Every structure is written in C-alpha cells, then in structure tokens.
Amino acid sequence: MTDHDHSHGHGAGRELPDDVADLFTQETWDARYAESDRLWSGRPNARLVEHLTGVTPGDALDVGAGEGADAVWLAGQGWMVTALDVSQVALERTAAHAVEAGVGLRVTTRRHDLMSGAPLAGTFDLVSAQYLHPPSDRFDDIIGRLGAAVRPGGLLLVVGHHPEDEAMKLRGGHRHPELLFEPEKVAAALPDQDWDVLVADTPTREVSGPEGSILARDTVVLARRR
Ligand SMILES: C[S@@+](CC[C@H](N)C(=O)[O-])C[C@H]1O[C@@H](n2cnc3c(N)ncnc32)[C@H](O)[C@@H]1O
C-alpha cells in the first residue's frame, strides 16, 4: 500500500518555500492546498493503520491533519477525532471528506498554529502527527506540547520521513533535509519518567518512483504516557 505517497514528487504544484519560517504558515499551506483538488493520496497513512488497528478507540488528536484521510480512518475505527491544522483550506477538505465517508459527527476540525507556542487545548487518548517535520530549534518544544496533550495511559504516535529516505532522494530530495528526523530525536524529547517508548523504528514501505516502485524509509515512534 502506498499512503503518504505525495505521488507527484513532494506534493503537487507549488514547491516548498526556501525560508524554513515560511514552511509553517497558514499563507503557505492555504496556497498549497488551494492549488489542487487533492494534494495527498487520500489513503490513511500506513504507519497509523499498522500501529492503531485494534487499539480501543477514545478521543484522538491528529496534528497537521491535512486533507483528513487519517482522521476519517480513525473515525471509522470508532475514535472521536479532532483534526488540527494551520490551513483552513485543508480543514474544510477534512470536514467534507468526513461527511462523505459518513463519519462527519466523529470528526471536529480545529485551526491552530503550532508555531504560536500556545498549548494544545484538551487531552486525548491518542495524539498522532504524521509527516510533520518541526524546525530543529522548536522540535523538543513541539513534541513536548503534543505529549502534554496525551492523557496518562494514552498514546503518542510520531511519524516522519527518515533523513536516509532514498525514495525522497530519488525524487529530487526534500528542500529542507535538515528537518527530517530519526527516532532518537523524538524519544529524546519525551522524558523517561513520563513515557514508555513502545516503538522507535525506521521501517521502509513501497512508493511509486520515476521507474517503478522504490522504498521509502520512515521514522516511527509510538510511546505510552505513564
Ligand atoms: C506534510 S503535510 C502532512 C499532512 C498529513 N498528516 C499527511 O500525512 O498527509 C504537513 C501538514 O502540517 C500542517 N502544518 C504546517 N505548519 C503548521 C503549523 N504551524 N501548525 C499546524 N499545522 C501545520 C500543514 O498544513 C500540512 O497539512
């Protein structure tokens, strides 16, 4: 299965901005989403499905939810989902996809700018962040805030592109490779006394490449709050 398959290089249309600061603004993402009807594949991310199938549902927060494929999948598994993103365009798409999928009552959207430094309101049984790559100088702070939104006993799932993702290199590389992270970086941002790290892995998955399928490498960290 290909899932977080940008399928047209790193997202269709507009390139990522040169300035890292511009990579996390509503203007950038609203413009990026508005350029096409669908930026991502529309399928839930493989790592989410892999690690959360069969987990007892509760309240979930999907951070950087994009067009809502993960939120819709979670809602279909019985979760009550808050889909959070900086982009209003993405959130409108998420809400529409949830209604189309018959889970509109289980998905709430919330516009929030993670770079604002404001705490994430509420607490959740699951916080998931898929392919959100915070800037290095904000990494620990942002992972810390995601973790603070997890209830005791709840799960934090952080997935990103691994720095040694050959598939991305074959597709021309990430414009900001310094943002890609290893599992150790996520685990280091989670204090040992508060977290049990259940998974810290760098698995591969097949994606479509310029000449057939190629292997992409992910960073996956699943942790349970004590
Ligand atoms: C690479 S996309 C991943 C989308 C989705 N999770 C997926 O896997 O397809 C990153 C997402 O993070 C969102 N984002 C970027 N900066 C943000 C910020 N400052 N606060 C909240 N969300 C942000 C973007 O709008 C975008 O939807």
PDBQT file of the ligand as one rigid body, heavy atoms in Angstrom, charges set to zero:
ROOT
HETATM    1  C1  LIG A 301       3.384  17.189   5.061  1.00  0.00    +0.000 C 
HETATM    2  S1  LIG A 301       1.776  17.661   5.491  1.00  0.00    +0.000 S 
HETATM    3  C2  LIG A 301       1.147  16.153   6.214  1.00  0.00    +0.000 C 
HETATM    4  C3  LIG A 301      -0.345  16.040   6.140  1.00  0.00    +0.000 C 
HETATM    5  C4  LIG A 301      -0.910  14.715   6.665  1.00  0.00    +0.000 C 
HETATM    6  N1  LIG A 301      -0.584  14.485   8.057  1.00  0.00    +0.000 N 
HETATM    7  C5  LIG A 301      -0.423  13.557   5.817  1.00  0.00    +0.000 C 
HETATM    8  O1  LIG A 301       0.309  12.717   6.314  1.00  0.00    +0.000 OA
HETATM    9  O2  LIG A 301      -0.760  13.506   4.623  1.00  0.00    +0.000 OA
HETATM   10  C6  LIG A 301       2.035  18.727   6.888  1.00  0.00    +0.000 C 
HETATM   11  C7  LIG A 301       0.769  19.351   7.440  1.00  0.00    +0.000 C 
HETATM   12  O3  LIG A 301       1.133  20.185   8.562  1.00  0.00    +0.000 OA
HETATM   13  C8  LIG A 301       0.389  21.380   8.503  1.00  0.00    +0.000 C 
HETATM   14  N2  LIG A 301       1.133  22.449   9.194  1.00  0.00    +0.000 N 
HETATM   15  C9  LIG A 301       2.209  23.124   8.714  1.00  0.00    +0.000 A 
HETATM   16  N3  LIG A 301       2.580  24.075   9.580  1.00  0.00    +0.000 NA
HETATM   17  C10 LIG A 301       1.728  24.004  10.630  1.00  0.00    +0.000 A 
HETATM   18  C11 LIG A 301       1.591  24.766  11.828  1.00  0.00    +0.000 A 
HETATM   19  N4  LIG A 301       2.381  25.817  12.090  1.00  0.00    +0.000 N 
HETATM   20  N5  LIG A 301       0.588  24.417  12.692  1.00  0.00    +0.000 NA
HETATM   21  C12 LIG A 301      -0.258  23.375  12.410  1.00  0.00    +0.000 A 
HETATM   22  N6  LIG A 301      -0.185  22.646  11.284  1.00  0.00    +0.000 NA
HETATM   23  C13 LIG A 301       0.804  22.946  10.393  1.00  0.00    +0.000 A 
HETATM   24  C14 LIG A 301       0.215  21.646   7.015  1.00  0.00    +0.000 C 
HETATM   25  O4  LIG A 301      -0.883  22.498   6.714  1.00  0.00    +0.000 OA
HETATM   26  C15 LIG A 301       0.034  20.234   6.442  1.00  0.00    +0.000 C 
HETATM   27  O5  LIG A 301      -1.324  19.888   6.373  1.00  0.00    +0.000 OA
ENDROOT
TORSDOF 0
